[in-house]
Amino acid sequence: MRIFKSGAIRAITAAVSVGLIATGCASERGQDGDKADGKDTFVFAGAGDPGSLDPALASDGETFRVTRQAFEALLEHESGGSELVGGLAETWSSNPEGTVWTFNLRKGVKFHDGEAFDAAAVCANYDHWFNWKGTYQTSAVSYYWQSIMGGFANNEDPEAPKANYKSCTAKDESTAVIEVNEPSANLPGGFSLQALAIHSPKAIKEYEKQEATAKGDAITYPKYSQEAGTVAGTGPYRITKWNKGNKEVTLERFEDYWGEKAKVKNLVFRTIDTEEGRRQALQAGDIDGYDLVAPADVKTLEGEGFEVPTRDVFNIFYVGMTQSANPALTKPEVRQAITHAIDREGIVKTQLPEGGKVATQFMPDTVAGFSDAVKTYPFDTAKAKALLKKAGEEKLSIEFCYPTEVTRPYMPAPQDMFERMKADLEKAGVTVTPKAMKWAPDYLDATESGSCALHMLGWTGDFNDGYNFIGTWFSGPDKQWGFKDKTVFDAVNAASKVTDPAARVDAYKKANEAIMAYVPGVPISSSPPAIAFGKNVNPPNVSPLTQENFAEVSFK
């Protein structure tokens, strides 16, 4: 048996550490952060609205930032770092094949609705997800379940992935055993995902009375996920209100929390969708912190006395090409031409904070498996024109979608970045039809369903393994890309099944080389996103995975 104690491993391969960034030890902040200056509410501004109060139905960071304060998974990451530690499981182990995972659970844990946490609760959650039907089986709704555990007990979509989840068994109250059919590079890291956080079984029974529905690309999420009152986790805060008109989610400290109590009584997440708006709100004292600081604002805020820590690089920004949305993209010369046409260096220099990097592949160089031998496509407008001519696409016209009302860690200024790339493509002779869409749910639903020929997206790693990047997109057919090239899929999946850590890293390198030889999209850049806090705030440890724990926050 391979035994993993809390804090004992890095996600599955003991890959490269991305470092620990600390802005102050929680143990030095005291227990009365909510009373230090009479304030009992911490207000934090995000760049976009959450999509759901049930993280199992989400795939975006704005949702997870909120739900992470209220829901906990079996495993978590160390505060401020990428090392796996115990969450609701104190320790965990697997059989040598990596197909049987045993979790020794914490005792004395309660859900927000008063129900007791135990092994039966763990199994109720995993079996609930495994038995999803109808719209719940669409990738836009159950993205993470399908990424980590495959399909469902009864796949209704013939293109749905084969189920890898096999069963969950409660051996006793404090021991849960989860079995999968085949070993996966997604485990144990996947057990730390917010989308697989544990809910009260009592709440799940209410969830199952409601359905998600779809009309075209538009998803209507179940009522329980759109208003506070039903969802119940075990985290240091409980969700009490979602005022969509005010763009605010309110959480209150959970006094029966099993661990160290939250230092501030109330936590409010407010959406302010512009960088300038967030900065001005912090400077005016209307909020106590915000994410995704504009690169040009970092030194200004620091000079005014605000704390502006920067996370380590652990993300990738890319332009996706959906071949099924425009037949011209099935031609390799066209995909290569688009890649050569975009001035990635210019984007890094003008749009990203100091420390931003030009990407050559679909993972940052901080992840083991990054290859120095991938085929590269340097900025070359003349070559782009020549490739389009060779493909018979000198008059190529293509739709290019981009998001509004959002800023992401990898994409600090979406419209500005889009405009630069649009101008680059037009210099190469491509006619670009812009299509602006609201980030959530419109843009996310459209890109995941393959409706946009070109689109801008990115990824911040969930855990430190190469498969969490390239496996996310290229382990099999995906509507976002609209291609079915087995050369790419086979290379990625072969890497995921290598059990020796060193050999797996080599296999990831080969997979990256296969991906960039095919060039399904354009990896653009990696960015170190900054986060800002008020002058009277003791910040949480900032996370390269953007998984900050706001229970660590206190007031000076």
N, C-alpha and C positions, 0 to 999 in steps of 0.2 A: 504493500500500500504506500502511496505517496501522501504524506501527511503535511498539510499546510496550516500552520498556526497563524493567528492574527499578526499581521505585519511581517510575515516570513518570506513572501515571494514577490517578485514583480510579475505582472500579468503573463502567465503561461510560459513564456520562453526566457524569462529573466533578461528581457531585451535591454535596450539602452535606457538608463535613467534620464528623465528629462529635468530632474532637479527639483529642489524644494525651495520655493520662494516664500519667505515669511515676512510679514509686516508687524510682528509682535506676537509674543507667546500668550495664548489664552490664559495660562495659569497666572500671568502677571496682571490680568485685567480686573480681578476681583469678581465677586458674585452679584454686585449691585449696580450693574451698568445702566439699568433703567432708572436709577435714582440719583445718579451723579450730579445732574444739573436740572432735575425736575422733569426731564424728558422720558417718556415711556414708549415712544413710537419711533421706529427707524423707517424712513421712507427711501426706497431705492428705485431709480428709474431705469427701465429697460428700453430697448429700441423697438420692440414690437409686442403685440398682444399675445398672451398664451392662447393655444388652440383648444385646450381641454384641461379639466381638473383631474382627469384620469390619465396618468402618464402612459398607461398601456396603449392609449389611442394616439400617441404623439410621436414625433420624430424630430422636434426642433428644440433648440436650446432655450428659447424664451419660455416655452412651457416647462421644461425641466428645471429651469432656475427657480420657478415658483414651487412646483410639486416636490422638488428635492428637500425642501424644508419640512414637508409634512409626511413624506413617504420614505421608507427605508427598504433596501434590498438585502438579500442574504449576505452579500459581500459589499464592501465600500472601498474607497481609496483613502489613503492617508491624507490628513489635512494638509493641503498645499502641495501634494505630490502625486505620483502615479503608482505607488506601491499598493497592491491589494491588501486589505486588512479585513478583520471581521466586521460584519454589519449586524444583522439579526442572527447570524451564525457566529459563534465565538471561534470555532475551528472548523476545518473542512478537510476532506480527503477524497482521493479517487482510487479506483483500481488501476493496475498498471496500463490497461488499455485506454483509460480515460473515458469509459462508458458508464461507470457507476460512480455517482458523486454523493458522498455522505456529509450531512451538515449537522453539527452539534450546536443546538440553538440556545440562545440566551433564555434565562428563566426570569419570571417576574415582569415580563413586558406586556403592556396593555395597548390596545387600539384606542383611537380617539372616541369611539362609541362605547368604551367600557369593556368590550370583549377581550378575552385573554388570547395572547399570541401563543401558538404551539405548532407542532409539526402538521397537524390536521389543517391548520390555516394555510401553511405553505402549499400543501397539496391542493387545497381548494382553489388557490390562485392559479397554479400551473394547469390544473385540469380545466378550469374556466377558460383560459386562453386557448388551450388545445381543442376545445369543443366549440369555439366560435363558428358561427355560420353566417351566410348571406354577406351583407356589406362589410361585416367585420373581417371577412377573409380578403378584402382588397388590400393591396400593398400600401395604399395611402392611409389606411386605418391601422393595420397590424404590421407595419413595416418592421419593427424590431423583433417581434415574435418570429416572423418569417426569416429574418436575417440570422437569428441565433438558433432557433429550434425547427426551422423548416415549415412545413404545412400543418394540416389539421387532421383531426380524427377522421373527418370525411371531407376531402377536398372537393369543392363544388366547381372550381375553375381548373380545367385540364392543364393549364400552364402553371398552376401553383406548385411550389417546390414540394418534394417528397418530405413527409414528416420525419424529423430526426428525434423528436421527443418521444419517449416510450412510456414512461410512467413515473408517478411519484408515490412513495409509500411512507406512511407515518409509522416507523418502527416502535416508537413510544412517544410520549408527549414532547420530548426535547430532541428527537432524532428524526430527521427527514432524509429520505434517500431518493434522488432523482436519477433516472436511467435514460440514456440516449442510445439510439441504434448504432451510431458510428462515432468515433472520436472526432473532435472538432477543435480547430485553432481558436474558435470563439469561446471556448471554456477553459478555465473558470471565469475569464474576464466577463463573459456575458451575464453571469450571475450578479454582477455589480450594476447592471444597467437600471436606470430609473424606470424604464419601460417595463421592467420585470420586478418592480418594487411590490411589496406585499400589502394587500388590502384586507380589511376585516371581512371574514366570511359572511357576516350579517349584511354588510354593505354589498357584497357580491350578489347576494340573493336579490337585492333590489335592482342592481345593474342588469341582471338577466331578464327582468321584466320589460326592458326597453330595447329598442332596436336602433341601429344606425341605418340610414338610408342613403341612396345615391341616385342622382339624376345627371347623366352624362359624367362630367368630371367633378361636379359639385357634390360634396359630402355633407349630409346633415347629421351631426353628431347627437347621440342620445341626450335627453334633457338632464340627466344626473351629472353629466360631464360638463355642463354649461352653467351650473349654478351650485353654490355651496349648500351643504346640508346633508348630503348622502355619503360623499366620499369620506373614508376613514382610514388613515394610516397609523404609523407608530412613531412618527418623527417628533422633534422638539417643538414644532409648531403645528397647529391645526388650522385648516382653512375655514374661515367663518363667513366670508362675503366676496362676491365678484360683482362689482358695479361696472358693467360694460359701458354705460354712458360716460362715467368718469375715467374709464380705462384703468381701474384699480382693483387689485386683489388684496384682501386683508386677511392676515393670519394672527392668531393669538397664541401665546406661550402655552404649551401643554404641561400642566402642572404635575401630571402623573407620568411624565417621561422617564424611561428607565435609566438614562444616562445623566450627564451634567445638564442642568436646566439652561434654557436660553437666557442670555443676560439682559435682553430687552424684552419687555412684555409684548409689545405689538410690532408687527412687521407688515409694511405696505409696499407692494410692487406697483409702480405707476408707469404707464407707457408714455414716453415722450419720443416721437419718432424722428426727431432731427438732432444732429450732434450739437448745433448751436443752442437749441432749446434746452437740452440736458445740461449743457455747461452753464447757461444763464440761470437755470433753476438752482443749481448747486451754489453758484456765486451769490444768489439772492437768499439762500437759506431755506428755499422751499422744499428741497430734498436733501438727504444726507449722503447720497452716493449715487453713482451711475456707471454704466458699463460702456465700453467701446468709445473711449475718448479719441477725438480727432487728433491725428499726429501733431498738427500745428498747435493744439491746445495744451499739450503735456507740460512744456516749459512754462507757459503762462500760469497754469494752475499751481505748479510747484512753487513758482515765484511768489504767489499770493498766499502760500502756506497750506495749501491743500495737499493731501497725501495721494500720490498717483503711482502706485506700484504697477509694474509691467510683468505680464505672464511670460513664461518661456514659449518658444515656438512649438506648436503641436497641432498645426492645421494645414489645410491645403485649399486653395481657391482655384476653380477651373471653369472653363467654358465647355459645356456639354453639347454633343452633337447627336440629335435623335434621327437616325437614318430612316426610320419608318415615316417620319414627318416630312422629309424632302428626299426624293430619290437620288439627287445629285450627291448626297452625303454617303451613298453606298460606294462611291468611287474613291479609292485611296488617294488619288492625286488631289481631289477636292479637299479632303480632310487635311492632307499635308499642306495644301495651299493656305487654308485658313490658319493653320498653326504658324506657318512662316509669316503670315501677314500681320500678326499681332505683336506689337512692341511690348513685350513683358517687362523688359528692363525699365522702360519709361513708366509703366504702371507702378513698379516697385519704388522708383525714385520720387514720383510725384504724389502717390496715393497712400503709401504705407508708412508706418512709423519707423524710426531708426531700428535696424536689425531685421527688416523685411528682406526676403530672399526670392530670387527668381526660381521657379519650379521647373524641374526637368522631367518629373514623373509624378504619379498620383500618391505620393507620401512625402512628408518632410524628411530632411536628412537627420533628424533626431530619432528616427525609428529604425531599428535593426531590419535590414533587408533593402535599404536604399542602395541603389546601384550606380556606380560611376561609369558603367559601360552601356547605358541606354542610348538609343539613337536620339539625337537632338535636332531641333528645328529652329535655328537662329532666325531672328528678325531679318527678313529679306523680301521686300515688296516685289522686286523684279522676279525673283524665283517663284513667288506666289502667283504672279501673272502667267508665268511660263507653265506652271503646273495646271492652272485652270484652262489654258489653251490646249494643253496636251489631253485634258479630260473632255474637251469639247464643251466647256462651261464658261466661256469668256464673258457671257452675259448672265452669270449666275445671279439670281434674285432669291433672297432667303429671309425668313422671319427670325427676329432675334428678340426673345423675351427677357425682360429684366424686372426686378422687384421694386416696389415702392413701400414707404412706411416701415422701413427696417434698416438696421445696420447690423452686420454680423462680425464676429471676431476676424474672419478672413476677408471681409468685404466692408471696409469702413465707410465707403461712399459709393453705393451701388450705381447711382445715375452717372456720376462723374467717371467711374470705371467703364460703364457701358459706352458713354460718349467717346471716350478715347478709343475703345476697340471698334466701335462703329466707324470712326474716321479712318482707322487703320485699314479696315476691310474695304472701305470705299476707295481708298488709294490704290488698292489692288484690283479694282474693277468690279467689286461685288456690290450689288444693290441691296441695301439692308432695310427691311421693314420693321421698325421698332414696335414692340408690344409691351406696354407697361402694365403691371398687374399688382394688386395688393398682395403682400407677402403671405399672410395667412387668412383664410385657407386657399385663396385663389391660385397664387403662384405655386405654392408647394404642391397642390393637387394637380395643376397643369403639367408641371415638370415630371412629377412621379408617374403620371399617366401617359407620358410621351407626346404631349400636345405641342411642344415647342421645338422647332428645328434646331435653333441655337438658344442656349440659356446659360445663365450665370448661377453657379452654386458652389458649395464648398463643404468642408467637413472638419470638425474638431474631434480628435480621437476620443473614443469612449474608454479605451484601455490600451495599454502599451504592447501592441502586437501588430505586425505588418498586415495581417489578415483583416484587422479592423478597418484598415484603409482600403486596400485593393480588393479584398473580399467583399466589401460593402457594395461595390459596383460591378465587379467582373468575375464573380463565381458562377454565373449562369445568365441566361437571357433576362434582360431588365428593360421595361418599357421606356425608361429614361434614355437609354442608348439605342434601342431598337435594332440591335444586331445579334447574330447567333453564331459567331465565329468560335468554333471549338478549340482552336489553337490557344486563344486567350483563356477561355474557361478552364481548359485542361491544365495549363501552366499554373494558374492560381489555385485550383483545387488540389493539384499534386503537392504544392507547397504546404497547404493546410493540413495535410495528412502525415507530414514528416514529424516524427516524435523527438528526434535528437535536436536540441536547440541550435547547435552550430550548423547542422545540415539544413535545418529549416530556414535559417537566415540566408544561406546560399540559394535555396530554392525560391525564396522571395525575390532575391536579386534577379534570377532568371525569369521569374514571372513579370517583374517590372520591365525587363528587356523585351519580353514578348508583347506586353501591352503597348509600349511605345513604338515598337516596330509596326503594329497595327494602327496606332494613333486613333483611338475612338473619340477623343476629345482633346482639349488643350489645357494641360496643367499650367496655371499662370504664376502663382506665388504662394509663399507662406508668410504669415504675419505674427508679430508678438503683440497681442492686444493689451492696451492699458485700461485700468479701471480706477475711478477716482472716488475719494471720500472726503467728507467735511473735516474742517479743522478740529472739531470737538469729538471726532470719532476714532475709536480704536478699531481698525479694520479686521476682517477675518484674514486668515491665511489665504492668499490668492492661489488659484489652481491652474496649472497648465491645461487641464481638462475643462476649465471653466466650471468647476463643480464646487464653488464656494459654499461654505456652511455659515449661514447668517446667524445661527445661534451663537457664534463666536463673537459677534459684534457687541461692543459696549460704547457708552459715552464717557468722555474724559471728565 
